[in-house]
Amino acid sequence: MNKPGFAACATRSRSLRWICFAIVLFVPALAAFAQKGIRARETTNEPGPPAPRNSSSKRNPRPYEISFVTERPYQCKLSVKSARKGQDERKIAELPLKNSAVVRLYVGSYSFEADCEGFEKYSAVFKVGHGYPTFFVVPLKSLTVSVVLKSNAREADVSFNGRSLGRTNADGALVLQPLPIGKYELTVAKEGYVQKILILDITRDSKTVEIDLERERPPNLVGPIESAIDSNHLSSAFDLYEKSGSLIEPARRRELLVKLVLKLHEYCLQVLSGVSFTGLHLRPEQLAELRALYQRTANIAARDGFELDRTFLIFRTFWDLKEAVREAPKSTTDGNDQTSVALRDQLDRIELLQPANPYLLLDLGFIYQRLNNLELAQRHFQFAAAARPDWTYPKFALARLHMDQAYTLGDSNRKTYKARLVAAAAEFESTINQDKDLTAAYVLAAFCYADSGQPDRAVLVALRGLAVAAPSGLMNYALGYAYFSSGRKQYEAARTHLEAALLATQESLDASQRARVQQILSLMSGKKN
């Protein structure tokens, strides 16, 4: 053995010589191996595994630079682990990943995981070695979290930046669609509650958020409603009442509705009191207003569970009947057409309610008279007179009905004809005794007496009426007709009053009356000649 160092092993003991030879041969090899590992670790920037023992290269292996890049700059944490076959994973590196990062790794199998704030975690397995990728892109997929909102207000609207997210259910809960992690400014609103703005900070974990809405202090709606009722502005009162909704307590709301109904009845009676001796005549817009008010009251009562009384039902049915009468053609006076049948059906409904108001009973009598049901017309005139004995209009209506019946009968039965006219004239004089200013009673009484063969009584009644209404065209017409019925000796007086009737501006004659006056004047002129 001529190699250096072996000379030191020259000894007589064979065992010592073998031990010496082993030290001289293996110690330099161990030192060289240790030095190679130290150089490998000095070439990497990040921690890495030692070079594999089964490397095919006899020289020291070099690490690969593996780059990791996010889709856009964000705050992330990158973890790299070894993934050797048959071995547990071992963390190799853990470093921040703001945009990009580089890790030096030796040949082998690895895995990495990127945890970015507000995004789902991303992980993948990869290999390092010749021909394998050295560049990896970390996709950023927003992390969404389910959030449940719970509110003390049912059916509250929830919105974000003006976009509706939904409405709370009957339990006051709303499950929002999954939202990305972050802060949101939500608006929760419901009528009758103070609107609330909520800053919602959504993190990785699902969460339930409680929202308590405060009730708005109700505006003073009672005062304006009562003021509108007291000032008879019923339409405005109904508008305010309907807008108040749940802002007024149920008991107070009921009190207001009762007051509204009573004021409506009061207004209705005021309108009905305008009935004349020929019936109740309303402007179309006034009738439409009454029908609309009663319809609104019925709708409110149905919604609020308020039971309406019989008086309300009578008035509501009556105004509907008046509208049907107004729209009905004049042929309904025959009482046989379809419209007349419909009118009678409505009248039957009113009769079932048994109205007792004298104004309404009087107008019902005129409606029956228009439908040629004279029996029911007379009955309702009598009901109205009994309900209010001091009222002359029902008595006047009865007298006129009897007069019309007499003229309808004609003088075929002269005796009955004259008797009915005298009875009608007496009824007109009875109304005059109660109301001396009712000029129509003087006029019709004078005609009845004149046509029944009692011209003197006709003249006396007409003179009494003329004293009450001197410039009246109707009174001059009645007095002129009474003088004409007295015979030729009174023609001059008749002509004077008939001509005055044609010129009168107060209670002037209509076209048919003027034609009749002209006919009488012509007749008197012919007989005189």
LODRENSE-33426 format. One record per residue (C-alpha): residue number from 1; x, z, y; residue in one letter. Coordinates in nm, 4 decimals, padded with zeros to 6 digits, m for minus. Layout:
num,px,pz,py,residu
NUM,X,Z,Y,a
...
This chain:
num,px,pz,py,residu
1,00.0000,00.0000,00.0000,m
2,00.1748,m00.1268,00.3065,n
3,m00.1085,m00.0693,00.5603,k
4,m00.0440,00.1706,00.8495,p
5,m00.1432,00.5277,00.7734,g
6,m00.1108,00.5002,00.4056,f
7,00.2464,00.6370,00.4227,a
8,00.0968,00.9689,00.5287,a
9,m00.0820,00.9876,00.1947,c
10,00.2414,00.9924,m00.0120,a
11,00.2031,01.3137,m00.2074,t
12,00.2508,01.4134,m00.5656,r
13,m00.1088,01.5314,m00.6121,s
14,m00.3279,01.2521,m00.7216,r
15,m00.6548,01.4059,m00.5899,s
16,m00.5067,01.4689,m00.2499,l
17,m00.3850,01.1154,m00.2311,r
18,m00.7424,00.9836,m00.2949,w
19,m00.8887,01.2056,m00.0256,i
20,m00.6286,01.0887,00.2208,c
21,m00.6946,00.7266,00.1380,f
22,m01.0731,00.7741,00.2044,a
23,m01.0144,00.9284,00.5465,i
24,m00.7783,00.6524,00.6499,v
25,m01.0253,00.3782,00.5404,l
26,m01.3707,00.5102,00.6596,f
27,m01.3073,00.7012,00.9832,v
28,m01.2232,00.3866,01.1913,p
29,m01.5369,00.2118,01.0584,a
30,m01.7630,00.5014,01.1614,l
31,m01.6104,00.5089,01.5087,a
32,m01.6705,00.1361,01.5587,a
33,m02.0402,00.1680,01.4519,f
34,m02.1007,00.4520,01.6959,a
35,m01.9434,00.2586,01.9798,q
36,m02.1738,m00.0411,01.9110,k
37,m02.4899,00.1755,01.9477,g
38,m02.3714,00.3126,02.2795,i
39,m02.3230,m00.0395,02.4209,r
40,m02.6756,m00.1446,02.3056,a
41,m02.8435,00.1387,02.4994,r
42,m02.6489,00.0628,02.8141,e
43,m02.8024,m00.2889,02.8389,t
44,m03.1774,m00.1867,02.8686,t
45,m03.3621,m00.0706,03.1825,n
46,m03.6419,00.1102,02.9934,e
47,m03.6272,00.3179,02.6792,p
48,m03.6255,00.1109,02.3614,g
49,m03.5765,00.1505,01.9889,p
50,m03.2326,00.1312,01.8291,p
51,m03.1252,m00.2027,01.6920,a
52,m03.2723,m00.2660,01.3486,p
53,m03.0408,m00.1840,01.0629,r
54,m03.1396,m00.4959,00.8672,n
55,m03.0443,m00.7337,01.1479,s
56,m02.9118,m01.0598,01.0135,s
57,m02.6493,m01.0752,01.2875,s
58,m02.3259,m00.9088,01.2177,k
59,m02.2712,m00.8646,01.5890,r
60,m02.4530,m00.6130,01.8138,n
61,m02.8233,m00.7321,01.8748,p
62,m02.9396,m00.7861,02.2316,r
63,m03.2868,m00.6679,02.3640,p
64,m03.5549,m00.9055,02.5007,y
65,m03.7086,m00.8657,02.8476,e
66,m04.0884,m00.8492,02.8038,i
67,m04.2937,m00.8965,03.1281,s
68,m04.6431,m00.7547,03.1877,f
69,m04.8492,m00.8823,03.4853,v
70,m05.2037,m00.7874,03.6025,t
71,m05.4514,m01.0513,03.7220,e
72,m05.4418,m00.8971,04.0666,r
73,m05.2551,m00.6028,04.2202,p
74,m05.4065,m00.2740,04.1098,y
75,m05.3044,00.0786,04.0159,q
76,m05.2485,00.0827,03.6368,c
77,m05.0531,00.2749,03.3736,k
78,m04.8741,00.0819,03.0980,l
79,m04.7898,00.2328,02.7583,s
80,m04.5771,00.0516,02.4957,v
81,m04.5556,00.1697,02.1339,k
82,m04.3689,00.0500,01.8323,s
83,m04.5743,m00.0925,01.5499,a
84,m04.3400,m00.1170,01.2574,r
85,m04.4964,m00.1915,00.9252,k
86,m04.5543,00.1142,00.7148,g
87,m04.4606,00.3504,00.9961,q
88,m04.6641,00.5502,01.2498,d
89,m04.6738,00.4182,01.6049,e
90,m04.4137,00.5690,01.8323,r
91,m04.4304,00.5593,02.2122,k
92,m04.1479,00.3504,02.3472,i
93,m04.2226,00.3396,02.7186,a
94,m04.4827,00.4631,02.9741,e
95,m04.4556,00.3369,03.3286,l
96,m04.6737,00.2417,03.6308,p
97,m04.8018,m00.1117,03.6485,l
98,m04.9000,m00.2007,04.0038,k
99,m04.8646,m00.5743,03.9696,n
100,m04.5863,m00.6421,03.7181,s
101,m04.3437,m00.4524,03.4978,a
102,m04.0567,m00.5432,03.2627,v
103,m03.9654,m00.3588,02.9418,v
104,m03.6565,m00.4422,02.7313,r
105,m03.7356,m00.4337,02.3626,l
106,m03.5491,m00.5217,02.0468,y
107,m03.6828,m00.7505,01.7802,v
108,m03.9854,m00.6001,01.6130,g
109,m04.3622,m00.5354,01.6305,s
110,m04.5192,m00.3466,01.9220,y
111,m04.8483,m00.2666,02.0922,s
112,m04.9277,m00.2007,02.4561,f
113,m05.2212,m00.0515,02.6487,e
114,m05.3022,m00.1001,03.0181,a
115,m05.5235,00.1677,03.1793,d
116,m05.6340,00.0533,03.5263,c
117,m05.8523,00.2671,03.7473,e
118,m06.2077,00.1282,03.7632,g
119,m06.1470,m00.1192,03.4826,f
120,m06.1827,m00.1151,03.1081,e
121,m05.8713,m00.0272,02.9100,k
122,m05.6923,m00.3290,02.7650,y
123,m05.4654,m00.3200,02.4549,s
124,m05.2920,m00.5783,02.2356,a
125,m05.0338,m00.6085,01.9550,v
126,m04.7325,m00.8346,01.9995,f
127,m04.3981,m00.9203,01.8414,k
128,m04.0548,m00.9446,01.9981,v
129,m03.8059,m01.1940,01.8734,g
130,m03.6934,m01.5533,01.8887,h
131,m03.9901,m01.7854,01.9544,g
132,m04.2379,m01.5092,02.0471,y
133,m04.3996,m01.4762,02.3974,p
134,m04.2181,m01.2650,02.6476,t
135,m04.4887,m01.2760,02.9187,f
136,m04.8265,m01.1044,02.8962,f
137,m05.1191,m01.1115,03.1475,v
138,m05.3397,m00.8021,03.1586,v
139,m05.7043,m00.9048,03.2306,p
140,m05.8991,m00.6754,03.4601,l
141,m06.2589,m00.6332,03.3445,k
142,m06.4633,m00.4049,03.5680,s
143,m06.5784,m00.0896,03.3987,l
144,m06.9567,m00.0355,03.4332,t
145,m07.1307,00.2989,03.3937,v
146,m07.4971,00.3754,03.3330,s
147,m07.6500,00.6101,03.5913,v
148,m07.9865,00.7889,03.5781,v
149,m08.1505,00.8885,03.9054,l
150,m08.4067,01.1684,03.8992,k
151,m08.6262,01.2321,04.2017,s
152,m08.9090,01.4687,04.2836,n
153,m09.1034,01.1687,04.4196,a
154,m09.2736,00.9256,04.1860,r
155,m09.2640,00.5528,04.2601,e
156,m08.9837,00.5921,04.5158,a
157,m08.7977,00.2725,04.6070,d
158,m08.4199,00.2733,04.5464,v
159,m08.2057,00.0098,04.7190,s
160,m07.8394,m00.0724,04.7792,f
161,m07.7364,m00.2794,05.0817,n
162,m08.0945,m00.4010,05.1205,g
163,m08.1176,m00.5091,04.7555,r
164,m08.3800,m00.3319,04.5492,s
165,m08.2504,m00.1532,04.2405,l
166,m08.5950,m00.0503,04.1197,g
167,m08.8566,00.2217,04.1564,r
168,m08.8764,00.5629,03.9976,t
169,m09.1321,00.6003,03.7194,n
170,m09.4162,00.8497,03.6756,a
171,m09.1586,01.1178,03.5907,d
172,m08.9506,01.0378,03.9003,g
173,m08.6675,00.8832,03.6945,a
174,m08.4925,00.5480,03.7300,l
175,m08.2215,00.4154,03.4957,v
176,m07.9948,00.1943,03.7051,l
177,m07.8357,m00.1154,03.5626,q
178,m07.4693,m00.0498,03.4646,p
179,m07.2632,m00.0326,03.7837,l
180,m06.8889,m00.0807,03.8290,p
181,m06.6911,00.2345,03.9035,i
182,m06.6809,00.3082,04.2728,g
183,m06.8759,00.4573,04.5622,k
184,m07.2220,00.3329,04.6537,y
185,m07.4546,00.4094,04.9415,e
186,m07.8073,00.4195,04.7968,l
187,m08.1288,00.4442,04.9971,t
188,m08.4274,00.6259,04.8449,v
189,m08.7590,00.5870,05.0271,a
190,m09.1277,00.6563,04.9699,k
191,m09.4247,00.6653,05.2032,e
192,m09.4946,01.0198,05.3091,g
193,m09.1345,01.1329,05.2477,y
194,m08.8223,01.1410,05.4640,v
195,m08.5903,00.8550,05.3690,q
196,m08.2664,00.9741,05.2092,k
197,m07.9253,00.8047,05.1941,i
198,m07.7130,00.9068,04.8962,l
199,m07.3374,00.8477,04.8520,i
200,m07.3023,00.7907,04.4781,l
201,m06.9478,00.8264,04.3367,d
202,m06.9446,00.6642,03.9920,i
203,m06.6610,00.7573,03.7563,t
204,m06.5948,00.6605,03.3944,r
205,m06.8511,00.8957,03.2456,d
206,m07.2240,00.8297,03.2504,s
207,m07.4056,01.0630,03.4857,k
208,m07.7450,01.1852,03.6000,t
209,m07.8029,01.2285,03.9738,v
210,m08.0747,01.4542,04.1142,e
211,m08.2396,01.3458,04.4395,i
212,m08.4825,01.5693,04.6274,d
213,m08.6915,01.4011,04.8959,l
214,m08.8498,01.6058,05.1716,e
215,m09.2083,01.5373,05.2680,r
216,m09.2642,01.4014,05.6158,e
217,m09.4469,01.6219,05.8548,r
218,m09.7824,01.4464,05.8794,p
219,m09.8636,01.3121,06.2232,p
220,m10.1656,01.4539,06.3967,n
221,m10.4170,01.1993,06.2698,l
222,m10.7140,01.4357,06.2638,v
223,m10.7294,01.4588,06.6431,g
224,m10.7375,01.0822,06.7086,p
225,m10.9980,01.0308,06.4340,i
226,m11.2244,01.2989,06.5762,e
227,m11.1758,01.1607,06.9262,s
228,m11.2749,00.8098,06.8098,a
229,m11.5833,00.9511,06.6357,i
230,m11.6931,01.1549,06.9388,d
231,m11.6499,00.8543,07.1692,s
232,m11.8569,00.6338,06.9322,n
233,m11.5624,00.4033,06.8550,h
234,m11.6553,00.3907,06.4891,l
235,m11.4446,00.0881,06.3962,s
236,m11.1328,00.2578,06.5362,s
237,m11.2246,00.5805,06.3576,a
238,m11.2535,00.3967,06.0269,f
239,m10.9174,00.2231,06.0874,d
240,m10.7416,00.5542,06.1497,l
241,m10.9132,00.7183,05.8535,y
242,m10.8086,00.4437,05.6134,e
243,m10.4480,00.4487,05.7394,k
244,m10.4213,00.8265,05.7030,s
245,m10.4108,00.7994,05.3225,g
246,m10.2667,01.1155,05.1684,s
247,m10.1336,01.2429,05.5027,l
248,m10.4511,01.4480,05.5474,i
249,m10.5425,01.7216,05.3019,e
250,m10.8347,01.6294,05.0735,p
251,m11.0648,01.9048,05.2053,a
252,m11.0001,01.8054,05.5687,r
253,m11.0369,01.4391,05.4783,r
254,m11.3763,01.5095,05.3254,r
255,m11.4889,01.6885,05.6397,e
256,m11.3887,01.3873,05.8492,l
257,m11.5766,01.1497,05.6196,l
258,m11.8912,01.3618,05.6443,v
259,m11.8597,01.3537,06.0221,k
260,m11.8102,00.9765,06.0135,l
261,m12.1204,00.9231,05.7998,v
262,m12.3309,01.1439,06.0283,l
263,m12.2090,00.9568,06.3363,k
264,m12.2835,00.6271,06.1626,l
265,m12.6392,00.7432,06.0895,h
266,m12.6714,00.8513,06.4522,e
267,m12.5619,00.5059,06.5681,y
268,m12.8022,00.3470,06.3211,c
269,m13.0953,00.5505,06.4573,l
270,m12.9960,00.4538,06.8093,q
271,m13.0131,00.0864,06.7128,v
272,m13.3438,00.1324,06.5312,l
273,m13.4944,00.3052,06.8338,s
274,m13.4611,m00.0278,07.0135,g
275,m13.7491,m00.1690,06.8086,v
276,m14.0202,m00.3268,07.0224,s
277,m14.3896,m00.3864,06.9608,f
278,m14.2865,m00.7154,06.7966,t
279,m14.0147,m00.5710,06.5696,g
280,m13.6436,m00.5002,06.5728,l
281,m13.4424,m00.7875,06.7175,h
282,m13.0647,m00.7648,06.6817,l
283,m12.7886,m00.9930,06.7934,r
284,m12.6071,m01.1511,06.4949,p
285,m12.2783,m00.9821,06.5873,e
286,m12.4491,m00.6421,06.6130,q
287,m12.6068,m00.6818,06.2703,l
288,m12.2727,m00.7953,06.1258,a
289,m12.1022,m00.4862,06.2698,e
290,m12.3596,m00.2523,06.1156,l
291,m12.3301,m00.4146,05.7741,r
292,m11.9491,m00.4012,05.7902,a
293,m11.9478,m00.0300,05.8852,l
294,m12.1760,00.0622,05.5987,y
295,m11.9708,m00.1480,05.3569,q
296,m11.6468,00.0211,05.4667,r
297,m11.8096,00.3617,05.4237,t
298,m11.9197,00.2701,05.0710,a
299,m11.5671,00.1545,04.9811,n
300,m11.4042,00.4704,05.1172,i
301,m11.6568,00.6933,04.9410,a
302,m11.5946,00.5168,04.6095,a
303,m11.2175,00.5561,04.6489,r
304,m11.2301,00.9225,04.7560,d
305,m11.4993,01.0242,04.5075,g
306,m11.7498,01.1060,04.7820,f
307,m12.1185,01.0909,04.6902,e
308,m12.3349,00.9264,04.9564,l
309,m12.6856,01.0469,05.0313,d
310,m13.0192,00.8654,05.0054,r
311,m13.0326,00.8024,05.3806,t
312,m12.7092,00.6069,05.3607,f
313,m12.8434,00.3934,05.0762,l
314,m13.1654,00.3238,05.2679,i
315,m12.9862,00.2120,05.5842,f
316,m12.7310,00.0022,05.3975,r
317,m13.0041,m00.1770,05.2014,t
318,m13.2086,m00.2232,05.5183,f
319,m12.9264,m00.3963,05.7075,w
320,m12.8666,m00.6282,05.4133,d
321,m13.2374,m00.7052,05.4169,l
322,m13.2310,m00.7822,05.7895,k
323,m12.9464,m01.0270,05.7320,e
324,m13.1454,m01.1983,05.4559,a
325,m13.4500,m01.2218,05.6856,v
326,m13.2390,m01.3648,05.9664,r
327,m13.0957,m01.6352,05.7446,e
328,m13.4233,m01.7188,05.5717,a
329,m13.6064,m02.0358,05.6834,p
330,m13.9478,m02.0066,05.8431,k
331,m14.1090,m02.1405,05.5266,s
332,m14.0707,m01.7954,05.3772,t
333,m14.3848,m01.6912,05.5614,t
334,m14.5762,m01.8667,05.2835,d
335,m14.4257,m01.6141,05.0403,g
336,m14.3878,m01.8545,04.7455,n
337,m14.0337,m01.9925,04.7767,d
338,m13.7174,m01.8520,04.6179,q
339,m13.5956,m01.6866,04.9382,t
340,m13.9237,m01.4985,04.9775,s
341,m13.8935,m01.3697,04.6220,v
342,m13.5384,m01.2479,04.6931,a
343,m13.6557,m01.0746,05.0096,l
344,m13.9345,m00.9004,04.8235,r
345,m13.6834,m00.7794,04.5624,d
346,m13.4803,m00.6139,04.8369,q
347,m13.7951,m00.4652,04.9829,l
348,m13.8764,m00.3190,04.6411,d
349,m13.5356,m00.1475,04.6340,r
350,m13.6043,00.0111,04.9716,i
351,m13.9506,00.1217,04.8593,e
352,m13.7942,00.3030,04.5627,l
353,m13.5831,00.5017,04.8095,l
354,m13.9001,00.6032,05.0008,q
355,m13.7865,00.5705,05.3626,p
356,m13.9545,00.7995,05.6138,a
357,m13.7981,00.6899,05.9440,n
358,m14.0818,00.5611,06.1707,p
359,m13.8661,00.2915,06.3325,y
360,m13.7652,00.1561,05.9952,l
361,m14.1225,00.1733,05.8634,l
362,m14.2492,m00.0218,06.1660,l
363,m13.9930,m00.2979,06.1185,d
364,m14.0679,m00.3115,05.7464,l
365,m14.4308,m00.3713,05.8433,g
366,m14.3260,m00.6700,06.0577,f
367,m14.1140,m00.8052,05.7692,i
368,m14.4125,m00.7815,05.5333,y
369,m14.6264,m00.9502,05.7968,q
370,m14.3751,m01.2340,05.8150,r
371,m14.4020,m01.2701,05.4385,l
372,m14.7837,m01.2875,05.4731,n
373,m14.8275,m00.9646,05.2811,n
374,m15.0755,m00.8241,05.5310,l
375,m15.1838,m00.5388,05.3079,e
376,m14.8315,m00.3911,05.2856,l
377,m14.7750,m00.4699,05.6527,a
378,m15.0818,m00.2679,05.7495,q
379,m14.9781,00.0173,05.5191,r
380,m14.6346,00.0444,05.6761,h
381,m14.7794,00.0311,06.0283,f
382,m15.0025,00.3217,05.9265,q
383,m14.7056,00.5094,05.7753,f
384,m14.5123,00.4661,06.0993,a
385,m14.8080,00.5861,06.3085,a
386,m14.8485,00.8923,06.0845,a
387,m14.4756,00.9713,06.0995,a
388,m14.4875,00.9656,06.4787,r
389,m14.8439,01.0090,06.6180,p
390,m14.7340,00.9923,06.9827,d
391,m14.5792,00.6460,06.9372,w
392,m14.7919,00.3551,07.0542,t
393,m14.6029,00.0680,06.8861,y
394,m14.7438,00.1229,06.5322,p
395,m15.0969,00.1384,06.6749,k
396,m15.0328,m00.1745,06.8789,f
397,m14.9015,m00.3501,06.5669,a
398,m15.2167,m00.2511,06.3725,l
399,m15.4403,m00.3775,06.6521,a
400,m15.2549,m00.7071,06.6663,r
401,m15.2721,m00.7422,06.2873,l
402,m15.6495,m00.6944,06.3021,h
403,m15.6720,m00.9461,06.5881,m
404,m15.4727,m01.2036,06.3876,d
405,m15.6966,m01.1464,06.0867,q
406,m16.0041,m01.2058,06.3035,a
407,m15.8669,m01.5288,06.4484,y
408,m15.7617,m01.6389,06.0985,t
409,m16.1169,m01.5787,05.9750,l
410,m16.2525,m01.7891,06.2628,g
411,m16.6110,m01.7972,06.3862,d
412,m16.7558,m01.9274,06.0629,s
413,m16.9139,m01.5847,06.0329,n
414,m16.9812,m01.5271,06.3987,r
415,m17.1020,m01.1725,06.3647,k
416,m16.8009,m01.0523,06.1601,t
417,m16.5653,m01.2480,06.3806,y
418,m16.6925,m01.0801,06.6989,k
419,m16.6987,m00.7359,06.5371,a
420,m16.3339,m00.7613,06.4334,r
421,m16.2294,m00.8793,06.7780,l
422,m16.4139,m00.5877,06.9430,v
423,m16.2505,m00.3433,06.6996,a
424,m15.9102,m00.4887,06.7741,a
425,m15.9766,m00.4685,07.1498,a
426,m16.0730,m00.1028,07.1119,a
427,m15.7436,m00.0345,06.9287,e
428,m15.5540,m00.2042,07.2120,f
429,m15.7338,00.0195,07.4649,e
430,m15.6388,00.3218,07.2548,s
431,m15.2740,00.2282,07.2866,t
432,m15.3237,00.1781,07.6619,i
433,m15.4471,00.5359,07.6878,n
434,m15.1163,00.6484,07.5370,q
435,m14.8910,00.4033,07.7196,d
436,m15.0309,00.2649,08.0436,k
437,m14.7243,00.0476,08.1019,d
438,m14.7691,m00.1565,07.7823,l
439,m14.8904,m00.4757,07.9513,t
440,m14.9147,m00.6657,07.6238,a
441,m15.2027,m00.4331,07.5204,a
442,m15.3984,m00.5202,07.8371,y
443,m15.3435,m00.8918,07.7787,v
444,m15.4516,m00.8945,07.4144,l
445,m15.7471,m00.6590,07.4752,a
446,m15.8725,m00.8945,07.7503,a
447,m15.8482,m01.1965,07.5154,f
448,m16.0294,m01.0097,07.2356,c
449,m16.3155,m00.9037,07.4641,y
450,m16.3390,m01.2517,07.6205,a
451,m16.3568,m01.4286,07.2785,d
452,m16.6040,m01.1719,07.1404,s
453,m16.8544,m01.2554,07.4157,g
454,m16.7862,m00.9562,07.6413,q
455,m16.6245,m01.1190,07.9499,p
456,m16.7088,m00.8300,08.1822,d
457,m16.5102,m00.5852,07.9726,r
458,m16.2357,m00.8453,07.9535,a
459,m16.2197,m00.8680,08.3335,v
460,m16.2109,m00.4885,08.3698,l
461,m15.9229,m00.4495,08.1219,v
462,m15.7285,m00.7355,08.2838,a
463,m15.7763,m00.5908,08.6338,l
464,m15.6392,m00.2576,08.5099,r
465,m15.3370,m00.4371,08.3694,g
466,m15.2845,m00.6403,08.6855,l
467,m15.2702,m00.3178,08.8832,a
468,m14.9857,m00.2057,08.6573,v
469,m14.7929,m00.5369,08.6625,a
470,m14.9100,m00.7397,08.9608,a
471,m14.6632,m01.0287,08.9469,p
472,m14.6874,m01.0679,08.5689,s
473,m14.7540,m01.4170,08.4428,g
474,m14.9240,m01.2873,08.1258,l
475,m15.1605,m01.0569,08.3177,m
476,m15.2671,m01.3374,08.5506,n
477,m15.3190,m01.5563,08.2470,y
478,m15.5384,m01.2867,08.0812,a
479,m15.7412,m01.2244,08.3977,l
480,m15.7842,m01.5965,08.4636,g
481,m15.9022,m01.6468,08.1037,y
482,m16.1459,m01.3516,08.1406,a
483,m16.2945,m01.5067,08.4574,y
484,m16.3119,m01.8468,08.2824,f
485,m16.5090,m01.6840,07.9969,s
486,m16.7568,m01.5398,08.2529,s
487,m16.8908,m01.8856,08.3419,g
488,m16.8908,m02.1349,08.6270,r
489,m16.9500,m01.8725,08.8929,k
490,m16.6048,m01.7273,08.8265,q
491,m16.4155,m02.0589,08.8007,y
492,m16.2601,m02.0214,09.1433,e
493,m16.1233,m01.6772,09.0604,a
494,m16.0109,m01.8083,08.7220,a
495,m15.8261,m02.0993,08.8850,r
496,m15.6520,m01.8660,09.1322,t
497,m15.5098,m01.6408,08.8609,h
498,m15.4285,m01.9230,08.6202,l
499,m15.2290,m02.1064,08.8845,e
500,m15.0566,m01.7788,08.9731,a
501,m14.9668,m01.7402,08.6048,a
502,m14.7940,m02.0800,08.6093,l
503,m14.5826,m01.9761,08.9073,l
504,m14.4990,m01.6223,08.7935,a
505,m14.1361,m01.5410,08.7071,t
506,m14.1970,m01.1979,08.5506,q
507,m14.3327,m01.2122,08.1972,e
508,m14.3626,m01.5871,08.2457,s
509,m14.5592,m01.8051,08.0072,l
510,m14.4024,m01.9879,07.7176,d
511,m14.4567,m02.3604,07.6550,a
512,m14.7690,m02.3212,07.4418,s
513,m14.9290,m02.0799,07.6895,q
514,m14.8555,m02.3105,07.9803,r
515,m15.0127,m02.5975,07.7911,a
516,m15.3226,m02.3853,07.7252,r
517,m15.3489,m02.2927,08.0967,v
518,m15.3222,m02.6594,08.1962,q
519,m15.5957,m02.7437,07.9478,q
520,m15.8288,m02.4754,08.0914,i
521,m15.7627,m02.5910,08.4487,l
522,m15.8432,m02.9488,08.3494,s
523,m16.1573,m02.8350,08.1711,l
524,m16.2786,m02.6396,08.4764,m
525,m16.2069,m02.9371,08.7043,s
526,m16.4101,m03.1697,08.4749,g
527,m16.7113,m02.9398,08.4626,k
528,m16.7050,m02.8891,08.8363,k
529,m16.7105,m03.2575,08.8977,n
